[in-house]
Amino acid sequence: MADYLQHYIDGKWVDSQGGTRHAVINPATEQSCTHITLGTPADVDTAVAAARRAFDSFSQTSVDERIALLEAIMAEYKHRAGDLAQAIALEMGCPISVAKTAQVGSGVGHLAAAIKALGDFAFEETINTSIVVHEPIGVVALITPWNWPLNQIVAKVAPALAAGNTMILKPSEEAPACAAIFAEVLEAAGVPPGVFNLINGDGAGVGAALSAHPGIDMVSFTGSTRAGIMVAKSAADTVKRVHQELGGKAPSVVLDSADMAKAVPGTLMSVLLNSGQSCIAPTRLLVPAARQAEAVAIAKQMMTATQTGDPMTEGRHIGPLVNKAQFDKVQGLIETAIAEGATLEAGGPGRPEGVDAGYFVRPTLFSGVTNDMTIAREEIFGPVVTIIPYASEEEAIRIANDTPYGLSAVLFGDREGVKRVAPRLRAGMVYINGGQPDPSVAFGGYKQSGNGREYGKFGLAEFMEVKSVIGVLA
């Protein structure tokens, strides 16, 4: 894969002002797969100046002009789909079969949702003798993670652009190549200079500079709760808007009325799809205590049958974790769970048998877990599932909500059970009987999982200010 040593600023690929070369590691081989330049605050200043210049004209473009631009982006994005998928597989370890479909496909979904939302959006509302209007917020900083890189990039860029804003994207330094290719997509689609800018960098350098910069009107951040707190603190001095999608610890609540043969595989597939590296992964599987053995038998068979393998090979296997730090964290959580008395049903510490390189983790299953154990409290971000038994529906609801997070939840059961329990789950999204994310409905969480919403008309509204023009019709 090519190196991406330049930033994209004001419609041109430019050298960094004092940046440092950084190797991106292929987690399947532990060898470098590309190099980038970690940017500097000086790079941020240059990008912000470009975005501010571009805002004056781009904010005045029509809805039809912005729809045409988004459609051109979608066409070019589809043209580069193979390059995007290959970059994701190499730099963050997602198997190529999933990279081609779910990873790259998510970007198509967000572009389509943004186009529809923009065409349907009511930019003006008459109230008495006044008009309330929605206007672009200004220059926005977009800080995105490595686990679903294109999903989060496009979920921010598409609505920010649709609303008439200009922007600076800082992708994760763990998955920067797909972001650079995406910048090439926008360049080829004819996005005007300065409207979209890309600066590679880390959180301490570029991320902090963006968050604190007085020339930026809004920060949209997706990542860990710990990092999100730091972004909010950096942004506080300039009182800019901060939108955050942070960590999760999703429960999958299996009611006694549920079909266990569907509920357990449905839950496990949601965890295993990206090697557990999803903020909405339902790693806490809550089942009736009387049916725990049934759930364990189904889950154990599935976890034992799950293979790990080369991300560049087509197949149904799962890939490695993104880096050594994540590998070490997950290994530590597995060992802590054993020490705290959870019953190991499948997997366990160490790499899979016969694997001596790469950050591969054995698909791991614990039963007999209580919600006070470390493995049930901390976000895992690995292919690890914990089965937690409950004695009553009320206890299931209490356990499900007993977390500082509230991003998502999964619920399996009959219609009456779902109607009773879903309204009581303190989460921004509740997926019913295997429901999948929809790029047109609100995505975001309660509690320490963040604030604000993404996707469709909800994401579009996040990137706008609301102005009241009072008495204009008097």
JOFEN-V412273 format. One record per backbone hydrogen bond with DSSP energy under -0.5 kcal/mol. NH is the residue of the N-H (numbers start at 0). CO is the residue of the C=O. E is the energy in kcal/mol with one decimal. If there is no record, write none. Layout:
NH:CO:E
NH:CO:E
This chain:
3:34:-3.1
6:13:-2.5
7:197:-2.0
8:6:-0.7
8:11:-2.5
11:8:-1.3
13:6:-2.9
13:11:-0.6
17:15:-1.2
19:37:-1.4
21:35:-2.9
23:33:-3.0
24:22:-0.5
25:30:-3.3
26:24:-0.7
28:25:-1.0
29:25:-2.8
30:25:-0.6
32:23:-2.9
33:23:-1.1
35:21:-2.4
36:3:-0.7
37:19:-3.3
37:35:-0.5
38:36:-0.5
38:199:-2.6
43:39:-1.8
44:40:-2.4
45:41:-1.9
46:42:-2.3
47:43:-2.8
48:44:-2.2
49:45:-1.9
50:46:-2.6
51:47:-2.5
52:48:-2.0
53:49:-2.2
54:50:-1.6
55:51:-0.9
56:52:-0.5
57:53:-2.6
58:54:-2.4
59:56:-1.2
60:57:-1.6
65:61:-2.0
66:62:-2.5
67:63:-2.3
68:64:-1.8
69:65:-2.3
70:66:-2.4
71:67:-1.9
72:68:-2.2
73:69:-2.4
74:70:-2.0
75:71:-2.1
76:72:-2.8
77:73:-2.4
78:74:-1.5
79:75:-1.5
80:77:-1.2
83:79:-2.4
84:80:-2.4
85:81:-2.1
86:82:-2.1
87:83:-2.0
88:84:-2.4
89:85:-2.1
90:86:-2.6
91:87:-2.2
92:87:-0.6
92:88:-0.7
93:87:-0.8
95:310:-3.4
97:94:-1.0
98:94:-2.7
99:95:-2.4
100:96:-0.8
102:97:-2.2
103:98:-2.4
104:100:-1.9
105:101:-1.4
106:102:-0.7
106:103:-0.9
107:103:-1.1
108:104:-2.1
109:105:-2.1
110:106:-2.2
111:107:-2.4
112:108:-2.3
113:109:-2.3
114:110:-2.3
115:111:-2.2
116:112:-2.7
117:113:-2.5
118:114:-2.0
119:115:-1.8
120:116:-1.4
122:120:-1.0
124:131:-1.9
126:124:-0.5
126:129:-2.5
129:126:-2.5
130:468:-2.2
131:124:-3.1
132:130:-0.5
132:466:-3.2
133:122:-2.2
134:464:-2.6
136:462:-1.5
139:137:-0.5
139:165:-2.4
140:217:-2.9
141:167:-2.9
142:140:-0.5
142:219:-2.7
143:141:-0.5
143:169:-1.8
148:145:-0.8
151:147:-2.2
152:148:-2.1
153:149:-2.8
154:150:-1.9
155:151:-0.7
155:152:-0.9
156:152:-3.1
157:153:-1.9
159:155:-2.1
160:156:-2.7
161:157:-2.5
162:158:-2.2
163:160:-1.4
164:159:-2.3
165:137:-1.7
166:194:-2.7
167:139:-2.2
168:196:-3.3
169:141:-3.3
170:168:-0.5
174:171:-1.0
179:175:-2.1
180:176:-2.3
181:177:-1.9
182:178:-2.1
183:179:-1.8
184:180:-1.9
185:181:-2.2
186:182:-2.3
187:183:-2.5
188:184:-1.8
189:185:-0.5
189:186:-1.1
190:185:-2.2
194:191:-1.8
195:191:-0.6
196:166:-1.3
197:7:-3.1
198:168:-2.5
205:201:-0.7
206:201:-2.2
207:202:-1.9
208:204:-1.7
209:205:-2.6
210:206:-2.2
211:207:-1.9
212:208:-1.0
215:212:-1.5
216:138:-2.6
217:138:-1.2
218:240:-2.5
219:140:-3.0
220:218:-0.6
220:242:-3.0
221:142:-2.0
222:244:-1.8
227:223:-2.4
228:224:-2.1
229:225:-1.4
230:226:-2.2
231:227:-2.3
232:228:-2.2
233:229:-2.2
234:230:-2.2
235:231:-1.1
236:232:-0.6
237:234:-1.1
238:235:-1.2
239:234:-1.2
240:216:-1.7
242:218:-3.1
243:450:-1.9
244:220:-2.3
245:448:-2.6
249:280:-0.6
250:407:-0.5
251:283:-3.2
252:250:-0.6
252:409:-3.1
253:251:-0.7
253:285:-2.7
254:252:-0.8
254:411:-2.7
257:254:-2.0
259:257:-0.9
261:258:-1.6
262:258:-2.7
263:259:-2.1
265:261:-2.0
266:262:-2.1
267:263:-2.6
268:264:-2.6
269:265:-1.2
270:266:-1.1
271:267:-3.0
272:268:-1.9
273:270:-0.5
274:271:-2.2
275:270:-2.0
276:273:-1.8
277:275:-1.5
280:277:-1.6
282:280:-2.0
283:249:-1.7
284:282:-0.8
284:385:-3.1
285:251:-2.5
285:283:-0.8
286:284:-0.6
286:387:-1.8
288:389:-3.0
290:287:-2.1
291:288:-1.3
294:290:-2.2
295:291:-2.9
296:292:-2.2
297:293:-1.7
298:294:-2.7
299:295:-3.2
300:296:-1.6
301:297:-1.8
302:298:-2.9
303:299:-2.4
304:300:-1.5
305:301:-0.9
305:302:-0.6
308:317:-2.0
312:309:-1.9
317:306:-2.6
320:358:-3.2
326:322:-2.2
327:323:-3.0
328:324:-2.0
329:325:-2.3
330:326:-2.4
331:327:-2.2
332:328:-2.0
333:329:-2.3
334:330:-2.3
335:331:-2.3
336:332:-2.2
337:333:-1.8
338:334:-2.1
339:335:-2.1
340:337:-1.2
341:336:-2.4
342:366:-2.3
343:341:-0.6
344:342:-0.6
344:364:-2.9
345:364:-1.4
354:351:-2.0
355:353:-0.5
358:26:-2.4
359:357:-0.9
361:349:-1.0
363:382:-2.5
364:345:-2.1
365:384:-2.4
366:342:-2.4
368:386:-2.1
372:369:-2.0
375:372:-1.3
376:372:-0.8
376:373:-1.0
377:373:-2.5
383:381:-2.4
384:363:-2.4
385:282:-2.8
386:365:-2.9
387:284:-2.8
387:385:-0.6
388:386:-0.5
389:286:-2.0
395:391:-2.2
396:392:-2.2
397:393:-2.1
398:394:-2.7
399:395:-2.6
400:396:-2.0
401:397:-0.8
401:398:-0.8
402:400:-2.2
405:445:-0.6
408:428:-1.7
409:250:-2.7
410:430:-2.8
411:252:-2.7
417:413:-2.6
418:414:-2.2
419:415:-1.8
420:416:-2.4
421:417:-2.3
423:420:-1.8
424:420:-0.5
424:421:-1.3
425:423:-0.6
426:424:-1.9
427:405:-1.8
428:406:-1.0
430:408:-2.9
431:429:-0.5
432:410:-3.0
432:430:-0.5
434:431:-0.8
440:437:-1.8
442:453:-1.9
445:405:-2.7
447:403:-2.4
448:445:-2.1
449:446:-1.2
450:243:-1.5
453:442:-2.6
455:438:-1.0
457:454:-1.0
458:454:-1.9
459:455:-1.9
460:456:-2.0
461:457:-1.2
462:458:-0.8
462:459:-1.0
463:460:-1.5
464:134:-3.3
466:132:-3.0
466:464:-0.5
468:130:-3.5
468:466:-0.6
469:467:-0.8
471:468:-0.7
472:128:-2.7
473:470:-1.5
